[in-house]
């Protein structure tokens, strides 16, 4: 049965890919001290971050909805300059507006890029745009973009 196979596949994806991804983002988002200096340590130890809020860049593909959007939101809350991808201008601009409403204290306005991962030209254009717009490089990359067949359980555009 096709529907049963699709449900089994979705269950596998959620259990072994989505849940670990969300755990990783949650760990990243937790700003807690990761070391102490022995006798010099105090109970009010400062947060230790490997990223610089407002300067570090996070790219999240497929971030216009669902898990990708949630990852982008969590990263934005931690001060990352979020660059998200979407398949259409409408989906990208809508996601940027929703992200700005969800995280009003953004240090850097989010941006979107078009990406259709099945088209090599689109992938190449994204690389060129990121090299141009992020000369210091990308600090976090969440590869969330996927595709589904029209009318499938996954709900393709």
Rosetta silent file (secondary structure, phi, psi, omega in degrees, C-alpha in Angstrom):
SEQUENCE: XXXXXXXXXXXXXXXXXXXXXXXXXXXXXXXXXXXXXXXXXXXXXXXXXXXXXXXXXXXXXXXXXXXXXXXXXXXXXXXXXXXXXXXXXXXXXXXXXXXXXXXXXXXXXXXXXXXXXXXXXXXXXXXXXXXXXXXXXXXXXXXXXXXXXXXXXXXXX
SCORE:     score description
SCORE:     0.000 S_00000001
   1 L     0.000  125.401 -177.092    0.000    0.000    0.000 S_00000001
   2 H   -62.991  -43.853 -178.823    1.491    3.316   -1.136 S_00000001
   3 H   -61.281  -39.521  178.932   -0.036    5.374    1.701 S_00000001
   4 H   -66.051  -40.406  178.430    1.419    3.013    4.299 S_00000001
   5 H   -64.750  -40.510  178.622    4.850    3.218    2.695 S_00000001
   6 H   -64.240  -44.756  178.078    4.687    7.027    2.676 S_00000001
   7 H   -60.136  -41.038  178.995    3.692    7.092    6.365 S_00000001
   8 H   -64.330  -39.942  179.166    6.575    4.766    7.219 S_00000001
   9 H   -65.657  -44.238  178.561    8.980    7.003    5.295 S_00000001
  10 H   -61.613  -43.450  178.745    7.718   10.152    7.036 S_00000001
  11 H   -58.694  -44.661  179.315    8.014    8.426   10.426 S_00000001
  12 H   -61.523  -47.051 -179.903   11.619    7.488    9.620 S_00000001
  13 H   -59.477  -45.741 -178.862   12.461   11.028    8.501 S_00000001
  14 H   -64.654  -46.842 -174.813   10.955   12.591   11.606 S_00000001
  15 H   -68.398  -42.852 -172.605   12.520   10.129   14.031 S_00000001
  16 H  -103.561   -8.966  179.742   16.017    9.964   12.585 S_00000001
  17 H  -124.154  -49.331 -175.088   16.466   13.300   10.836 S_00000001
  18 H   -71.237  -49.843 -178.494   14.063   15.971   12.035 S_00000001
  19 H   -60.152  -47.008  176.618   14.238   15.295   15.769 S_00000001
  20 H   -61.305  -36.771  178.548   18.081   15.220   15.799 S_00000001
  21 H   -63.027  -46.109  179.283   18.158   18.430   13.724 S_00000001
  22 H   -65.239  -36.351  175.468   15.854   20.219   16.146 S_00000001
  23 H   -62.466  -42.639  179.618   17.914   18.934   19.078 S_00000001
  24 H   -63.062  -43.284  178.526   21.072   20.269   17.438 S_00000001
  25 H   -65.217  -38.726  178.314   19.491   23.686   16.862 S_00000001
  26 H   -63.484  -40.629  177.784   18.229   23.701   20.459 S_00000001
  27 H   -64.858  -43.489  177.845   21.723   22.931   21.737 S_00000001
  28 H   -59.759  -41.109 -176.745   23.136   25.662   19.519 S_00000001
  29 H   -71.713  -21.464 -179.219   20.505   28.068   20.797 S_00000001
  30 L   -74.830  113.675  179.501   21.322   27.313   24.436 S_00000001
  31 L  -100.201   91.838 -179.863   23.777   29.989   25.514 S_00000001
  32 L  -128.834  155.947  178.352   25.332   28.566   28.628 S_00000001
  33 L   -61.249  137.694  179.533   28.891   28.613   29.902 S_00000001
  34 L  -111.797   -0.651  175.457   30.934   25.754   28.489 S_00000001
  35 L  -153.963  165.463  173.909   34.057   26.147   30.625 S_00000001
  36 L  -136.659  164.919 -178.266   35.263   27.608   33.895 S_00000001
  37 L  -112.301   50.787  175.081   38.629   28.867   35.100 S_00000001
  38 H    57.218 -123.049 -175.819   38.950   26.932   38.353 S_00000001
  39 H   -65.583  -22.094 -178.746   39.197   29.240   41.353 S_00000001
  40 H   -82.302  -11.991 -177.656   38.433   32.266   39.191 S_00000001
  41 L   -68.848  143.136  176.759   35.076   30.876   38.091 S_00000001
  42 L  -122.023  167.051  178.527   32.020   32.498   39.557 S_00000001
  43 L   -70.783  -16.215  179.589   28.411   31.443   39.638 S_00000001
  44 L  -105.012   45.372 -179.313   27.681   34.325   37.273 S_00000001
  45 L   -61.207  140.524 -179.020   30.008   33.092   34.519 S_00000001
  46 L   -70.484  158.241  175.016   29.397   34.880   31.215 S_00000001
  47 L   -66.775  143.250  178.022   27.857   33.139   28.238 S_00000001
  48 L  -116.023  118.626 -178.721   30.418   31.676   25.875 S_00000001
  49 L  -122.008  145.260  175.137   29.490   31.772   22.195 S_00000001
  50 L   -92.495   -7.338  179.690   31.467   30.712   19.188 S_00000001
  51 L  -112.538  162.696  179.506   29.438   33.046   16.977 S_00000001
  52 L  -110.720  109.968  179.758   29.165   36.815   16.924 S_00000001
  53 L   -54.232  133.767  179.689   25.583   38.091   17.136 S_00000001
  54 L    86.923  -15.192 -179.258   24.814   40.377   14.221 S_00000001
  55 L  -119.175  -34.291 -179.885   27.870   39.254   12.242 S_00000001
  56 L   -73.515  141.588 -173.533   27.712   35.467   11.997 S_00000001
  57 E  -110.150  134.300  173.881   25.711   34.183    9.045 S_00000001
  58 E  -121.220  129.174  175.812   23.311   31.247    8.960 S_00000001
  59 E  -109.866  126.980  179.000   21.882   29.934    5.698 S_00000001
  60 E  -123.539  114.770  178.664   18.778   27.762    5.947 S_00000001
  61 L   -82.472  149.369 -179.320   17.509   26.153    2.770 S_00000001
  62 L    61.415   39.222 -173.163   13.800   25.495    2.450 S_00000001
  63 L   -96.575   13.624 -178.615   13.135   27.965    5.248 S_00000001
  64 L   -82.533   -8.170  178.031    9.884   29.420    4.002 S_00000001
  65 L  -163.346  168.624  171.277    7.806   26.976    6.082 S_00000001
  66 H    60.832 -138.766 -175.940    7.872   24.102    8.522 S_00000001
  67 H   -62.352  -40.014  179.443   11.086   22.857   10.069 S_00000001
  68 H   -60.916  -43.669  178.671   13.258   25.147    7.953 S_00000001
  69 H   -63.744  -42.057 -179.451   11.389   28.236    9.114 S_00000001
  70 H   -64.134  -40.183  175.548   11.614   27.106   12.734 S_00000001
  71 H   -61.918  -44.169  178.781   15.386   26.574   12.413 S_00000001
  72 H   -61.335  -41.222  179.498   15.730   30.033   10.876 S_00000001
  73 H   -63.666  -45.189  179.317   13.696   31.545   13.708 S_00000001
  74 H   -62.752  -41.337  178.748   15.812   29.861   16.397 S_00000001
  75 H   -67.327  -39.828  178.011   19.036   30.997   14.738 S_00000001
  76 H   -63.177  -38.953  178.496   17.701   34.552   14.339 S_00000001
  77 H   -61.536  -26.507  178.900   16.803   34.625   18.035 S_00000001
  78 L   -89.817    3.518  174.424   20.474   33.914   18.790 S_00000001
  79 L    97.531    4.546  177.695   21.603   36.865   16.681 S_00000001
  80 L   -69.489  145.419  169.455   22.575   35.171   13.432 S_00000001
  81 E   -79.880  106.623 -172.487   22.167   37.087   10.202 S_00000001
  82 E   -90.225  128.252  173.027   19.721   34.653    8.609 S_00000001
  83 E  -115.896  119.299 -178.750   19.715   34.023    4.883 S_00000001
  84 E  -115.379  161.006  177.058   16.911   31.707    3.850 S_00000001
  85 E  -119.221  153.221  177.499   15.987   30.084    0.580 S_00000001
  86 E  -150.371  163.346 -178.975   12.635   29.497   -1.063 S_00000001
  87 L   -80.449  -24.227 -177.447   11.427   28.342   -4.464 S_00000001
  88 L  -132.497  157.798  176.563    9.476   31.520   -5.258 S_00000001
  89 H   -61.615  -40.974 -178.488    9.762   35.244   -4.584 S_00000001
  90 H   -61.807  -45.750 -179.888    6.343   35.210   -2.903 S_00000001
  91 H   -65.887  -40.264 -179.933    7.311   32.404   -0.509 S_00000001
  92 H   -66.736  -46.751 -179.191   10.679   34.014    0.262 S_00000001
  93 H   -67.669  -35.109  176.520    9.347   37.514    0.930 S_00000001
  94 H   -64.834  -42.512  179.666    6.520   36.083    3.044 S_00000001
  95 H   -64.363  -40.989  178.218    9.000   34.048    5.109 S_00000001
  96 H   -62.533  -42.669  178.809   11.225   37.100    5.655 S_00000001
  97 H   -64.675  -42.667  178.810    8.213   39.133    6.826 S_00000001
  98 H   -65.513  -37.662  178.940    7.063   36.340    9.184 S_00000001
  99 H   -66.353  -40.957  178.265   10.589   35.983   10.558 S_00000001
 100 H   -63.964  -36.445  176.530   10.828   39.729   11.201 S_00000001
 101 H   -71.786  -37.431 -177.183    7.494   39.589   13.081 S_00000001
 102 H   -71.887  -31.642 -178.766    8.520   36.471   15.037 S_00000001
 103 L  -129.220   79.654 -174.042   11.879   37.956   16.091 S_00000001
 104 L   -66.134  -21.064 -177.641   11.379   41.731   16.280 S_00000001
 105 L   -93.748   31.271 -179.635   14.814   42.420   17.826 S_00000001
 106 L   -59.058  128.116  177.197   16.762   41.127   14.809 S_00000001
 107 L   -73.901  -26.644  179.742   20.243   42.695   14.668 S_00000001
 108 L  -134.802  131.469  179.618   20.369   42.131   10.904 S_00000001
 109 L   -62.106  135.460  177.885   17.368   42.023    8.599 S_00000001
 110 L   -68.864  158.505  178.492   16.844   38.533    7.166 S_00000001
 111 E  -134.912  158.172  176.432   17.201   38.001    3.437 S_00000001
 112 E  -127.103  155.321  176.974   16.001   35.363    1.031 S_00000001
 113 E  -131.178  147.255  175.542   17.396   33.797   -2.093 S_00000001
 114 E   -77.394  137.829  176.042   15.641   31.753   -4.714 S_00000001
 115 L  -149.327  121.519  169.425   16.667   28.106   -4.784 S_00000001
 116 L  -117.470   99.706 -170.117   15.272   25.240   -6.783 S_00000001
 117 L   -62.039  -18.305  178.981   17.617   22.461   -5.757 S_00000001
 118 L   -81.205   -6.936 -178.777   16.742   20.308   -8.780 S_00000001
 119 L  -111.883  111.872 -178.143   18.159   22.971  -11.132 S_00000001
 120 H   -54.900  -34.284  179.579   21.975   23.214  -11.209 S_00000001
 121 H   -64.395  -36.808  179.500   21.773   26.830  -12.430 S_00000001
 122 H   -67.728  -41.929  178.674   19.753   27.773   -9.351 S_00000001
 123 H   -64.244  -43.651  178.181   22.254   26.118   -7.011 S_00000001
 124 H   -62.593  -42.857  179.333   25.133   27.884   -8.789 S_00000001
 125 H   -62.602  -37.805  177.081   23.330   31.243   -8.587 S_00000001
 126 H   -63.179  -44.505  178.693   22.851   30.769   -4.840 S_00000001
 127 H   -59.734  -43.735  178.877   26.571   30.110   -4.408 S_00000001
 128 H   -63.532  -44.004 -179.207   27.489   33.235   -6.375 S_00000001
 129 H   -64.321  -41.211 -179.815   25.001   35.358   -4.410 S_00000001
 130 H   -68.834  -37.421  175.861   26.260   34.088   -1.045 S_00000001
 131 H   -61.805  -38.722 -179.941   29.894   34.714   -2.022 S_00000001
 132 H   -70.541  -46.919 -172.142   28.925   38.271   -2.968 S_00000001
 133 H   -87.012  -16.927 -178.139   26.706   39.001    0.053 S_00000001
 134 L  -128.725   68.170 -174.485   28.663   37.096    2.721 S_00000001
 135 L   -62.287  -22.963  178.448   32.344   37.853    2.013 S_00000001
 136 L   -84.233   -6.471  179.003   33.377   36.568    5.459 S_00000001
 137 L   102.850  179.065  179.652   31.723   33.224    4.743 S_00000001
 138 L  -110.521  130.471 -177.077   28.804   31.278    6.158 S_00000001
 139 L   -89.745  -33.998 -179.317   28.976   30.075    9.764 S_00000001
 140 E  -134.656  133.288  175.129   25.966   27.742    9.834 S_00000001
 141 E  -126.744  119.209  175.640   24.351   25.864    6.963 S_00000001
 142 E  -109.229  109.623 -179.143   21.095   23.983    7.512 S_00000001
 143 L   -88.984   90.199 -175.832   20.322   21.889    4.430 S_00000001
 144 L  -108.791  -15.996 -175.051   16.583   21.500    4.820 S_00000001
 145 L   -60.156  139.710  178.350   15.365   21.975    1.237 S_00000001
 146 L  -143.197 -175.744  174.707   13.543   19.019   -0.187 S_00000001
 147 L  -145.865  157.610  178.448   11.119   18.200   -2.894 S_00000001
 148 L  -143.180  157.270  177.452    7.963   16.207   -3.243 S_00000001
 149 L   -78.232  144.315  179.346    5.805   15.134   -6.101 S_00000001
 150 L   -55.772  134.969  178.453    2.659   17.167   -6.689 S_00000001
 151 L    81.436    3.850 -179.183   -0.288   15.758   -4.812 S_00000001
 152 L   -79.631  171.442  177.901    1.867   13.680   -2.493 S_00000001
 153 L   -61.463  -28.412 -177.012    1.384   13.381    1.236 S_00000001
 154 L   -72.481  -18.841  175.730    4.325   15.751    1.723 S_00000001
 155 L    76.923   58.652  178.478    2.393   18.620    0.110 S_00000001
 156 L   -64.068  154.396  177.215    4.582   19.962   -2.673 S_00000001
 157 L   -62.789    0.000    0.000    3.990   23.513   -3.893 S_00000001
